[in-house]
Amino acid sequence: GQVKVAECVTRVEVVPGGHQGRLWDVLVLEPVIKERLMHQALLSLSLRQRQPFEVTALHGLITLYGPPGTGKTTLARGLAGELAEYVSGKQVRLIEISPHGLMSAEHGLSQQRVTELLAEHVPQLADDGMPTVVVLDEVESMTVARSAASLSANPADVHRATDAVLTALD
């Protein structure tokens, strides 16, 4: 059967502040990278809520890219814990999404399912005002057809699904 939108959400948890056993502290990478990532996330969390998008053009997205197994998801999880130290309430919601199986060969269905996941389901999980980090793992699987079978998909559907991802992410 087809994967349900809710099944794409693999983790929803509240990450408390506090330094005991924090993932952020054990991540090994250049301190300037961690600092820039943290500052960008804090800027997004604080300004995006207070300013209209047209004024700041601040979208709140941070893209981590690199080969599989290099720690992108771990870094995002660590960021959630570090952010919790700096936000009111001292906690951050972490939502992880794995979109595998979401895309459909059926005309227009991929766009509909992506919109349902990112513009409806995820916002409902985070509608209480708590700062939230959403980790969308392997986003390219939602936008680019990677298997030979999907090469036969209608190119317009691939474009519509990609548009739905970009619109919903914003």
Buried (B, 14 or more C-beta within 10 A) or exposed (E): EEBBBEEBBEEBEEBBBEEEEBBBEEBEEEEEEBEEBBEBBBEBBBEBEEEEEEEEEBEBEBEEEEEEEEBBBBBBBBBBBBBBBBBEEEBBBBBBBBBBBBBBEEEEBBBBBBBBBBBEBBEEBBEEEEBBBBBBBBBEBBBEBEEEEEEEBEEEBBEBBBBBBBEBBE
